[in-house]
Amino acid sequence: MKDVELLERITMNPNVMVGKPVIRGTRLTVEFILNLLAHGVSAAEILEEYDGLTPEDIQACFLFASRSIDNMDFMPLAA
């Protein structure tokens, strides 16, 4: 699937989840999905829990996040 097609799966609407990026047709934010993955929940577990979600939706979350931080400058995190 092309990047454009993946990114079309992510939408932002000020009336849905206070404008945070969500997976199209859901109220699942990119942040929520990535946080689940970061805390050890597998993609298979997420897909099982949320009917209608696809592997491409999770892939779109990764792509959206990587594009979002692409040209940012970062300060080191405190130890």
N, C-alpha and C positions, 0 to 999 in steps of 0.2 A: 504494500500500500504506500502511496506517495505521501510525502510530508504534508502537502496541502490537504489531502483527504483526511489524514489523521487530525490535523489541527482544526478542521471543520467540525470535529466531534466535541470540541471544547467551546463553550459559549460564555459570554458575560452579559448579564442583564442586571441593572440596578435594582430591579424588583424581585430578583431571585438570589437568595443567600447574600444579600447586601452587596451584590455586584461581583462577588468572588467568582473566579473561573470554575465552571461546573461541566460535568459530562452532559452533553446535549440530551434533553428529555428527562433529566434526573435532577435531584437536589444534592447530588454527591459532588463535593468540591474536589478539585485536583489536590489541594492540600490534604484533605481527609484520606484520599486513596494513597498518596505518597507516605503519609504518616503511618497508615496501617502497614504498608510494605516495610518501612523503616523499623517498625517494631516487631518484625518477624512474621507477620501474617503473609501467607503465600498468595500469589495471584489466583491460584486454583481455589483457595478458601474464599477469597473476595468474590470471585465469579459464582461460587456456590451460594453465597449469602445474599447476593444482590441480583435477583432475576432480571434478565434483559441486558445486563452488562456483558461486554465482550472482551476478549483479549486485546482487540484493537483499541478499546476505550482505555485500558490500562497503559498500553503503548503510547497513546495520545497524551496521557498525563505526563509520562516521562519526557516526551518530545516538547510539550508545552513548557515544562519546568526548565529543560536545558536551553530552550530558546529564550526564556525569560531572564536567565542569568548570563547569557552569552557575552554581553558587552558591559558587565558591571565590574566596578572596582570593589575589592573587599578589604576589610581591616582584619587582622588576625584575631581569632577568638581568644578570650582570656583562658588561661590554663586552670 
